[in-house]
Amino acid sequence: MRDTGGLLSEILLVQDIAKERGPQAPEIYFAGPLIDGMPRVYDGTPARFPNISDGASTPEDAERIVDELAAAGASLIKSYEMLKPDVFRALVARATERELPVTSHIPLSMDAEAVIAAGVKGMEHLRNIGLACSNKAQMLLTERQAMLRDGAKEEGSTLRSLIHAAQRPIAFGSQGPDRCSTVIGALATAQVFQTPTLALNTRGALRQFLEPRQRDPFQHLPATVRDKWNAFADAAADTPIDPAYVAFADWSLGMVGQLHEAGVPIMAGTDTPIGLLTPGFSLHLEMEMLVKAGLSPKEALASATLRPAEFFGLEVKMGTIEAGKSSELVLLTANPLEDIANTRTIDTVITRGTVLDRTDLDALLESAAP
C-alpha cells in the first residue's frame, strides 16, 4: 500500500499495527506529511483540509524535512502545490540524494517542464497538467505567480481554490494539441510516472458510488464514516450532474489515453478515502477506469503491480510472477484479461508465505465490520 500523505505519528502507528498483524495487513510504503510551501493548503483550516502537511519556505527547510522523513523510514516524498521553484528544486535534489522518489502536484508557481527537469519521479491526479496543456500556459503561469504573491496572507486552501477557480475554465477552454504534445513528450522522455486517480476524477460525472458494488463495501467502514458516506450518496442521487464534472471526466480519460499512447508509465491509485472510495475495493474500479481510458486489461493489471514496483526501484524483487521474486499473488475465479472487472473475483491471496483462502478473507472482512 502506497500512502502519499499523512501525519508521521499516525502513519508510523498504522505501520506498527500492520507489522503486528503480519500477512493479514498490507506492507506500507509511506510519504509522511505533504511538503508544501507557505501558506500550506492542508493546515487544518478549514477542517475539511486536515493538518497533514509540513511547510517549507526556504530550500533549507525543504532539505531538513526530507532528512527528517528519510530518518523516519519514509519510502517516498510527496510535494505539493504551494512550493516556490527554488524550494521545490532543493526538495527534489535532497530526496534524490537520499534515494527517495518524489511524487508531486505541479506547483502552481512552476510550469510542467521545469518540474520534470527538476527530476520528479511521479505526478498525482493529473493535477495542473490541464493548466500546462493550455495554449495560454505562459500567461496563466505569470498570473498564478502574481496571485501567489498577492495572496500570501490568505489561507492556503482558500488561495489555491481561488487560483483554480480563476484559471481552470480558461485552461480547459484553450487546450492546445501542440502544446500538450510537448508536455506529454517531456513526461514520456523522463518517464515520469502518472497516478491519474480516474475513479476520483470521474466520480462527479459517473457517480460510481451509487452502484451496489461500490456502495456495498461501505458496510466495512467505521459507523460514523459509513453513515456520512451513505447520506452523501443519497443526496447526490437527487442532484443534477454538473456539466463541468462531465467535461473534467472526459478530459481526464482522454489525457490518460494520450499519456499511455506516448509511453508515459501509468500507476493505479485512488486517493482513498476522498470521493467515497473504499480502501481496497476502489482499486478494482480504478483499473476499470484505466481500461476505459485506453489501457488493455493486461496493462491495467501492470499499473497495480509492475509499475509501482518500478516506481520504487523494486522490480527485481516484486511486481511480476517469476522465480526468485516475492510470492505476492491474488488468485481469481475468472480471467481479468477477458474482463478487467474479473479482478473482483478473488478466491485466494498468497502473501509473505501465507495462504489466505476465501474463508480466511471473508473472516477478515467480517472482523472489519463496525
N, C-alpha and C positions, 0 to 999 in steps of 0.2 A: 504494500500500500504506500503510495506517494502522497505525503501531506505537505501542501505548499503554503501553509500559513497558520500559525497559532502560537500562543504564548509558550515559551520554552518550558516553564514549570509544569504546564498541563500536558504537553506532548511527551515530556520525559516520564511523567507519571503513567500515561497511557502505554508508553513503550515498556515500562516495567511490568505492568499488568499483562501485556501481551506476551512478554517473555515467560512469565509465570504460567500462563495457560498453554504455552508450547504450541503444538500443531493445531490447537483449536482456535488460534488467533493468527492474524496476518503478521508478517515481518513488516516493520515500519521504516520507511525512508523519509526523513523529515527535513524541513527547511527551518523550522522555528519561526520567529516573527517575520512579517514582511519588512523589508528595509525600504523605507520611504524617505522622501525629502520633507521639508517643513514648509507649510503645515502638513501634518500627516492626514491621510484620508481615514484610516481605521484607528482613531484615537479614543473611541468611546463616546464621541459626541456627533450626532445623536446616538441613542442606544442601538439603533439598527446597524451602526458601524462600530462593532465591538473593538476594544483596545487590543489588537493583535499585531501591532506593528512597532517598529523602533525607528526613530528619526535620525537621519544623517544630514547635517547642514554643511559639513566640510569633507574633503577627501579623507582626512584623518579620522573623522567619525566613522565613515564607511569601513575603513580598514580595521578599526578597533572592533566594530560589531561583527565583521566577518571572522576575525580572530576568535572572538568570544564564542561564536556559533560553531566554529571548527573545533574548539576545545570541548564544547558540549556534545560533540558527536554528530553534528548535522551532516546530512548526506548531500544537500544541495542548498543553494541560496535563492531566495525569491525577492527580486527587486520590484519596486512599484512606481507609480506614475508621477510623483511629485519631485523626483530626484533631479538635481541640476546636472548638466552634462559632465562637468569635471568630477563631481561626486560619483556619478554612475560609472565613469571610466575607471576611477580608483577602486570602486567596489568590484568590478569585473576583474581587474588586474590582480587584486589581492586574492579573490576567490580562485582564480586560475593558479596562482602560486600555491594555494592550499589544496589544489586538486578537487575543488568543489564546483560542479557545473552551476551556472546561473540561468534561471528561467525568469522571464520578465514580462510585464506590460511595457509597451514602448513608452518611455517617459514623455510627458506632454511637452517638455522643453526641447525635445530632440526629434530629428527625422529618423525614419526607419533605417536608412543606410548607415547612419552614424552609430546606431545601436548595434547593427550587425558587425560593423567594423571593430567595435569595442571588444568583440569576442563572446557575446552572449551565446549560450548553448540552446536555449529554448524560449518560446513565447507562449503565452496563455490566452485563450478565449478569442483569438484574432483581435485582441484589444488594440485599438488605434491603427490597425492596418488599413481600415477604411479611410482614415484621415490621410495616410501616406499614399493611398492609391488615387487621390483626387488630382485632377488637373490643376487645382488651386492649392496644392500641397504646400508650396513655399509661402504663399500668402497666409494660409491658415497657421503655419508654424510661427511666422512673425507675430500674428495676432495672439496666438496662445502664449508666447513668451511675454508679450505685453500684459496679458491678463494675469499671468502668474506673478509678475512684478507688482501690478497694481492691487492684486487681491491677497497679498501676503499675510494680511491680518484676518482674513476670513478663516472659518473652519475649513479644514482640508476637504472634507466631504462636500461641503457647500461649493467651494471653489471648483473642484473637479466637475461637479454636476453642472455648474454654470458654463464651464468651458465646453463640455459635451453637448449641452443643450444648444449652445450658440453655433457649434461647428459641425456636428454630425449631419444635420439636414443639408448643409451646404456641401459637405464632403460626399454624402451618398447621392446627391443630385448632380455631382460632377465627376463621377468615376471615369478615369481615362484608361483605356486599354493599353496604350503605350507606356504610360506612367506605371500602371500596375504590373506590366510585364517586367519593367526594370526592378521593381521591388521584389517580385516573386523570383526573378533571376538571381538577385543578390542572396535571397534566402536559400535558394537551391545550391548556389555555389558554395556558400558557407555551411550548408547542411544544418540549418537552424531548425530544431525540432518544433513542430507546432502541435499544441494540445487545444483543439478548437472548441471543445465542450459544446458540441452541437445539440445535445439534449437540453442544455441550458439555453443556448441561443435561439432555439426553435420553440421553446415552451409556450411563449405568448401566442404564437400563431397556431401551433398544432395541439396544444393543451393535452399532451400525453398523460398528464397526471389524472385525467378523468377516466382513462382506460382502466378496467379492473386489474390487469396485470401490473400496472404501475401503482394503482391505489391500494390494492390488497396488502402490499408489503408495509403500509403504514402501521399495520397491527403490531409490527415488531419494534416500533419506536417507543420511547418513553411516553407515557399517557399524555402529558402536557403538550408534547410536540405533536403527537398523533391527533389530538383534538384540534389544535391550532391549524394543522395542515388540512384536516377534513373540512373545517369551517371555511378556509380559504378556497379550497376546491369547489365547495358548494356555491360560494358566492361567485366564483369565476364562471361557473356553468351558466349563470344567468346574465353574464355581462357580454356585450358585443365585442368581437375581436377587433382590436385597433389595427387599421391598415399598416401603421408603422411597424408593428410586430411582424406582419406578413412580409413586408419588404426586407426587414432585417434577417428574418429566417431564410428567405430566398437568397439574399446576398451571402449569408454565411455558408449555405450549402454550395452555392456556386463558387465561392472563394476556395473552399476545401477541394473541390474538384480541380480547380486551376493549380493549386499548390501541389496536389498529388500528381497531376499530369506532368508538372515541371520537375518532379523528383524530390520535392521537399518532404522530409520524413514526418509522418503523422502519428501522434500518440493518442490513445484513448484516455479520457479523463472527464469527470462530470462536474466538478466544483461542488459536490455534495457537501452540506445539505441545502445549499441555495437552490431555489426553483422546485421545491417539493421532490427532490431526487434522493431516494432512499439509498444509503450506502450499500454497495454490493449489487443490489437489484438494478440500479440505474446504469451500471456498466454495460449490461446487455443492451439497453436502449441506446447507449452511445454508439456501440458497434453497429447497430441497425441504422442509425443516422449516418454513420460514415459510409455504409453501403449505399444509402440513399444519395449521398453526395458524389458517388462515383468509384469508391474503392470496391474491389472484389471482396467476397467473403473471406478469402484467404488473407488478403491484405488487411482487412478489418481485424482478423484474429491476430495478425502480427502487430497491429497497433497497440494491443493489450498485452503482448508477450515479448516478442523480439525487440520491438522499438524501445520500450522502457529499459530493457537490458542494455541496449546500445547507448541510450542517453547516459546511463551511469557507468558506461565502460565495462559492463559485466557480461557481455555477450559470450565470452569464452566459458562462463560458468553456468549461465542460465538463458532462458528465452526461447530455446528450441529443444526438441526431444532428441538427444544424442547421447551416446555412451560417454561417460565421464562428466556429464553435466548434472546439476541438481535435479532430483526427481520430484518436480512440482508439476503435477498432472491433474487435469479435470477430465473425467470420462463421461461421455454423453450417450444418450439412447437414440439420438438422431444426428444426422450428418450436417454440421454447420456450413459446409461448403455448398450444400444444396439450398440451404436457407439459413441465413445468419441468426434468425430467431431461435434456431435449434440450440444455441449456446445455453438456453434456459433449461434444457432437458438434462440436468445434471444427475448422474447416477452415483458417481464415486469421486472423491477427491483424495489424491495422494500427495502428502506434503511432509517434508522433512522425515521421511522414512515411516510415516504413519498413514494407514489406510482408513479413510472415513467413508463408510458406505451410506446409502440413502437413509437408513435408520439413524445412524450417528448424526447425519446432517440435519434431519428433522428434529432430533433431540436438541441440537444446538439452537435451532430456530425457536423451538418451544421455550427454551431457557431464556431467550432474549425477550420474550413477550412481557410487557409491563404487567 
